Amino acid sequence: MISKRARFINFVLRLLKVQQRLADYDTGMKFLARDRKNGPARPGRWFRKHSVINEHHMDGHKVYEIEPKVGASKQHIFYLHGGGYAFQIVFVHWAMIKKLIKATGASATVPLYPLAPEHDWSQSYPVVLQAYERAVAKYGAENITIMGDSAGGGYSLGLTQMLRDHGKPMPGKVILLSPWLDATASDPLQQQLEKHDVLLSIQGARTAGQFWAGEGNDPAVFPVSPLFAEIDKLPPVAVFAGSHDLLYADALRLKERADSQGDSITLHVGEEMQHVWMLLPIREAKLARAQIVSFIMR
């Protein structure tokens, strides 16, 4: 049984149903315009007090590098935020990054990558690849954990697959939080999952997926939908998903493919948990973060 606090937050999120607004083009454009006007969330007071923050730019897009002032470890987190590839980083992402840094002593790279619909994947990936290569040069690939939530989870898998395909240094670990791996939202199970998901919608996902693919391009191909690329020869991968999340279907398919091929992917399922539940201020998220920290530090 999920906690009372989790049920209350689910109720609030159901009122927001953010991604549903992307299902209607005009409404979605107004919502994205408001998102751009507000600007991305910035690392808050804790970061300024307890870490050294370096801001630089890759092709005009900001990248944050954060290093703890005390208690630093060799671990480095390369974090790709969620938001349907269209919405900017928000405070809950920074809160998650803060908790991970506090628990692991890791430094972090957080690229504010080019977003859809102004950009598509082909314009965004080069920026993130540059940021990753800079992190490798500074911290060592073996010490890096690539991780992200939702679209950032799909980005994390796609980035790792691209590094493999191009013969680039691979990260030591990969963590996918409620990852969006199939931009077409075509799994039959999602018709049932949509009834439980308080945040995502099938049509909203399909609209965002087409934005990310680019006008006239097929969203069912790599890297827009990393689920459809090879998943062998990857570093250890941990996936966290909720059974009431529209994207639970993606996590299940990824795990099934890995098992059928003899590849090692660990799947952690939060029963009755919603999309990106591990970022929320609930008891269940605290337990998930403990598993995430253990995976990073092992």
Disulfide bonds with the S-S distance in Angstrom:
none
